[in-house]
């Protein structure tokens, strides 16, 4: 099938239009088409397909799939139960027509096709491992995905005026200082965050659950167009794909992975935003939550994050920045971009004190390194020693 597509001159022309100047020149056309094919036949986040592609490369993995369909000989690993179940899932979608349509529709829209290894590919997505997207379809400026700092801001669709105001203030202040605002393009908190970023001339990225040609919700058609003009509208599924409940849940992992931190502004007890927060926690990304009135159901999910997930309480853009730049208000004796510095502070609580061994267990850093870092961080005012162990200092405590 791949060979047939490569012989089609219109397909080659569409590929040239879609790839653009940021494309990895070393990537073969066979590999590009194979990745597109995998994005067509699989659902987002298919770990079986992702592991196969990571192990073999997209083109070789595709040939393995074709062999499986033809009953060819497979190695024990490739022919295992997970692979056989995957073949059963993918079989109904395999067609040259589907891949060709994906390319033609995207080219007609003026979209771009990004692959891992391209200059504009956002490297943090690699933290998703086998669940990393095969490709990204992008409307707008692909450079928006490689800004120096990015934050995911999510929350309830049925947001209150309080939630929308806070989201607007935080997103606007961050975007005005060069931080790209990542969200899902939905009503409520998402829309407020996008609009605020656009309002200050900042960068914002909408990650969709359906194709980038499908405005969802319809009421945000104009907003998504504005985002595409000033930032980027992104999806891992081809044009024409409908947004569905499970695709929204899978899309959330991209928002969490793209951001240096994730902030939940308003969320009900079972809000989909908690799913995004869960992905952020799994990826080791800093997590912030905005508190609300204790009587408000719209903030029950945020309070749950603060209580059960050790999310940081944030109320301003400066406090949000501290999620990934904890030393903003102190002269740092440890490099701010040090992985150990970030991991140690992220693993610590501002409410509960732990001894150095427990901090080591939670951070995954050796006990000896933890003890050395704690001493330095205590000197700069980021942590404090109590009779029960070590705690992270809040920004107010550091200033005081």
C-alpha positions in Angstrom: 0.0 0.0 0.0 2.8 2.4 0.9 4.6 1.7 -2.4 1.4 2.4 -4.3 0.9 5.7 -2.6 4.5 6.8 -3.3 3.9 6.2 -7.0 1.0 8.6 -6.9 2.2 12.1 -8.0 -0.6 13.9 -6.2 0.3 12.2 -3.0 3.9 13.2 -3.3 2.8 16.8 -4.0 0.6 16.8 -0.9 3.4 15.5 1.2 5.7 18.3 0.0 3.0 20.9 1.0 2.4 19.3 4.4 5.9 18.8 5.5 7.3 22.3 5.2 10.8 23.7 6.0 11.0 22.3 9.5 10.8 18.7 8.3 13.5 16.3 9.1 15.3 15.9 5.8 16.6 12.5 6.8 13.2 11.0 7.1 12.3 8.8 4.2 8.9 9.2 2.4 8.1 5.6 3.3 8.6 6.4 7.0 6.4 9.5 6.7 3.6 7.7 5.0 3.8 4.8 7.4 3.4 7.2 10.3 0.4 8.8 8.6 -1.0 5.3 8.0 -0.6 4.4 11.7 -2.4 7.6 12.7 -5.3 6.6 10.4 -5.8 3.0 11.5 -5.2 3.4 15.3 -7.0 5.3 18.0 -5.0 8.0 19.9 -2.6 6.6 22.5 -2.7 3.0 21.2 0.3 1.6 23.2 0.6 -1.6 21.3 1.1 0.2 18.0 3.3 2.8 19.7 5.6 0.1 21.2 5.8 -1.7 17.8 6.7 1.6 16.0 9.2 2.5 18.7 10.9 -0.9 18.4 10.9 -1.3 14.7 10.3 2.1 13.1 7.0 3.0 11.5 7.7 1.5 8.0 9.0 -1.8 9.3 6.1 -2.0 11.8 3.6 -1.4 9.0 5.1 -4.2 7.0 4.8 -6.4 10.1 1.1 -5.5 10.3 0.7 -6.3 6.6 2.3 -9.7 7.2 0.0 -10.3 10.1 -3.0 -9.6 7.9 -1.7 -12.0 5.3 -1.0 -14.7 7.8 2.8 -14.4 7.4 5.4 -15.6 9.8 5.9 -13.4 12.8 8.4 -13.4 15.6 7.0 -14.6 19.0 7.1 -11.0 20.3 5.3 -9.6 17.3 2.9 -12.5 17.1 1.8 -12.2 20.8 -1.7 -11.8 22.0 -1.5 -8.0 22.2 -0.4 -7.8 18.6 -3.1 -10.2 17.4 -5.7 -8.1 19.3 -4.2 -5.0 17.7 -4.5 -6.5 14.2 -8.1 -7.2 14.9 -8.7 -3.5 15.9 -6.7 -2.0 13.0 -7.9 -4.3 10.2 -11.2 -2.5 9.4 -9.4 0.8 8.9 -6.6 -0.3 6.6 -6.9 1.2 3.2 -4.9 3.3 0.8 -8.0 5.5 0.4 -8.0 6.5 4.1 -4.3 7.5 4.0 -4.7 9.4 0.8 -7.8 11.2 2.0 -6.0 12.3 5.2 -3.2 13.8 3.2 -5.4 15.5 0.6 -7.8 17.0 3.2 -4.9 18.4 5.3 -3.2 19.8 2.2 -6.4 21.5 1.1 -6.8 23.0 4.5 -3.2 24.3 4.5 -2.3 22.3 7.5 1.2 21.0 8.4 2.3 17.5 9.2 4.8 17.1 12.0 6.8 14.0 12.9 9.2 13.3 15.8 12.6 14.5 14.7 11.3 17.6 12.9 12.6 21.0 14.1 9.2 22.0 15.3 8.3 18.7 17.0 7.7 19.4 20.8 10.2 17.1 22.5 8.2 16.8 25.8 5.7 14.6 24.0 8.4 11.9 24.1 7.7 11.5 27.8 4.6 9.7 26.7 6.6 6.7 25.7 4.6 4.2 23.7 1.7 6.6 23.8 3.5 9.3 21.9 1.5 10.5 18.9 2.7 9.1 15.5 2.2 12.5 13.9 0.7 15.9 14.7 -1.6 17.7 12.3 -1.2 21.5 12.8 -3.1 24.6 11.6 -1.2 27.7 12.2 2.4 28.4 13.4 4.2 25.2 14.2 6.8 27.3 16.1 4.1 27.8 18.7 4.8 24.3 19.8 8.4 25.0 20.6 8.2 28.1 22.7 10.6 28.2 25.7 7.8 28.0 28.3 4.3 26.5 28.1 1.6 26.0 30.6 -1.6 23.9 30.3 -4.7 25.8 31.7 -7.8 23.7 31.8 -11.1 23.6 33.7 -14.9 23.2 33.6 -17.0 23.9 30.5 -19.8 25.1 32.7 -17.5 27.6 34.4 -18.6 30.4 36.7 -17.8 34.0 36.2 -15.3 33.7 39.0 -13.5 30.8 37.2 -13.4 32.6 33.9 -12.1 35.8 35.5 -9.3 33.9 37.3 -8.4 31.9 34.1 -8.3 35.1 32.1 -6.1 36.9 34.5 -3.6 34.1 34.9 -3.5 33.2 31.2 -3.2 36.9 30.1 -0.4 37.7 32.6 1.5 34.5 31.5 1.0 35.1 27.8 2.1 38.7 28.1 5.5 37.5 29.3 6.1 34.9 26.6 4.6 31.8 28.2 2.5 29.8 25.6 -1.0 28.9 27.0 -2.1 25.3 26.1 -5.7 24.3 26.4 -8.4 22.3 24.7 -10.5 24.9 22.9 -13.7 24.1 24.8 -16.3 26.4 26.4 -15.7 27.8 29.8 -12.2 27.9 31.3 -10.5 26.7 28.0 -12.0 29.5 26.0 -11.3 32.1 28.6 -7.6 31.1 28.7 -7.3 31.2 24.9 -9.0 34.6 24.6 -6.9 36.1 27.3 -3.7 35.0 25.6 -4.9 36.3 22.3 -6.0 39.6 23.9 -2.4 40.4 25.0 -0.8 39.3 21.7 0.5 36.1 23.2 0.9 32.6 22.0 -1.8 30.0 22.6 -2.3 26.4 21.3 -5.6 24.5 21.2 -5.3 20.7 21.2 -8.4 19.1 19.7 -9.9 15.7 20.1 -11.1 15.7 16.5 -9.5 16.7 13.2 -8.1 20.2 12.9 -10.7 20.8 10.1 -13.6 20.3 12.5 -14.4 23.3 14.8 -15.6 21.8 18.1 -17.5 23.2 19.7 -19.2 24.9 16.7 -19.6 28.1 18.8 -15.8 28.4 18.9 -15.3 28.3 15.2 -14.2 32.0 15.1 -12.0 31.5 18.2 -10.2 28.5 16.7 -9.6 30.5 13.6 -8.0 33.3 15.6 -5.9 30.7 17.5 -4.7 29.2 14.1 -3.7 32.7 12.9 -1.8 33.7 16.1 -0.8 30.3 17.5 -1.6 26.7 16.5 -4.6 24.3 16.5 -3.3 20.8 16.9 -4.5 17.2 16.7 -3.0 13.8 16.5 -6.0 12.4 14.4 -6.5 13.1 10.7 -8.9 15.7 9.2 -12.4 14.5 9.2 -12.1 12.6 12.5 -15.0 13.2 14.9 -14.4 14.3 18.5 -15.7 11.6 20.8 -15.7 11.0 24.5 -12.7 8.6 24.5 -10.7 10.9 22.2 -11.2 13.8 24.6 -9.8 11.7 27.4 -6.8 10.6 25.2 -6.3 14.2 24.0 -5.8 15.3 27.6 -2.5 13.5 27.8 -1.1 15.8 25.1 -2.1 19.0 27.0 -0.4 17.6 30.1 2.7 16.5 28.2 3.1 19.8 26.3 3.0 22.0 29.4 5.8 22.7 31.8 3.0 22.6 34.3 -0.8 22.1 34.3 -3.2 24.3 36.1 -6.8 23.4 36.8 -8.8 26.6 37.4 -12.3 25.2 38.0 -13.5 21.6 38.0 -16.4 19.6 39.3 -15.9 16.4 41.4 -15.8 14.2 38.3 -14.6 16.8 35.7 -12.6 15.7 32.6 -10.0 18.2 33.8 -9.1 15.8 36.5 -8.1 13.4 33.8 -5.7 16.0 32.5 -4.4 16.5 36.0 -3.9 12.8 36.4 -1.8 12.6 33.2 0.3 15.5 34.4 0.9 13.8 37.7 1.8 10.5 35.9 4.3 12.4 33.8 5.8 14.1 36.8 4.7 17.6 35.6 4.0 20.2 38.3 0.3 20.5 39.0 -1.5 23.6 40.3 -5.1 24.1 41.3 -7.1 27.3 41.9 -9.2 27.2 45.1 -12.8 28.3 45.0 -15.7 28.8 47.4 -16.1 25.7 49.5 -19.8 25.8 48.7 -19.2 25.8 44.9 -19.6 22.4 43.1 -17.6 24.0 40.3 -14.5 24.0 42.5 -14.9 20.6 44.2 -12.5 19.0 41.8 -9.8 21.6 42.5 -10.2 21.1 46.2 -9.9 17.3 45.6 -6.6 17.9 43.7 -5.3 20.0 46.6 -6.3 17.4 49.1 -5.6 14.1 47.4 -3.0 14.8 44.7 -0.8 17.3 46.5 -1.4 19.9 43.9 0.0 23.4 44.6 -2.5 26.1 45.5 -2.1 28.9 42.9 -4.0 32.1 42.6 -1.8 34.3 40.4 0.4 34.1 37.3 3.5 34.5 39.5 2.5 31.5 41.6 1.9 29.5 38.5 5.4 30.3 37.2 6.8 29.0 40.5 5.4 25.5 39.6 8.2 25.1 37.1 10.5 27.9 38.3 10.5 27.4 42.0 13.4 29.8 42.7 11.8 32.9 41.2 11.9 34.8 44.4 15.3 33.6 45.6 18.9 33.8 44.5 19.3 30.1 43.5 22.5 28.3 44.5 21.3 25.3 42.4 20.7 25.9 38.7 17.0 26.5 38.1 17.1 24.1 35.1 18.7 21.4 37.1 16.6 18.2 36.8 17.4 17.2 40.4 16.4 20.6 41.6 13.0 20.4 40.0 12.3 16.8 40.9 13.2 17.4 44.5 11.0 20.4 45.0 8.1 18.8 43.0 8.3 15.7 45.3 8.1 17.7 48.5 5.0 19.0 50.2 4.4 22.5 51.7 2.1 21.0 54.3 3.7 17.6 55.3 7.2 17.2 56.5 9.2 14.2 55.5 12.7 12.9 56.4 15.4 12.8 53.7 14.9 9.1 53.0 11.2 9.6 52.3 12.0 12.6 50.1 14.5 10.4 48.2 11.9 7.7 47.8 9.3 10.1 46.4 11.7 12.0 44.1 13.7 9.0 42.8 17.0 10.8 43.8 19.6 9.0 45.8 19.5 9.7 49.6 23.0 11.2 49.5 22.1 13.6 46.7 18.9 14.5 48.5 20.7 15.5 51.7 23.2 17.6 49.7 20.5 19.3 47.8 18.3 19.9 50.8 21.1 21.8 52.5 21.6 24.1 49.5 17.9 24.6 49.1 17.5 25.5 52.7 20.2 28.2 52.3 18.3 29.7 49.4 15.0 29.6 51.3 13.2 27.1 49.1 12.8 24.5 51.8 12.8 24.4 55.6 13.8 21.9 58.2 11.3 21.1 61.0 11.4 18.8 63.9 9.4 16.3 61.8 11.5 16.6 58.6 11.7 18.7 55.5 9.0 20.9 53.9 8.8 23.1 50.9 8.5 26.8 51.6 5.6 28.7 50.0 6.4 32.0 48.1 4.9 33.9 51.0 7.2 32.2 53.5 10.2 32.9 51.3 9.3 36.6 51.0 8.7 36.9 54.7 
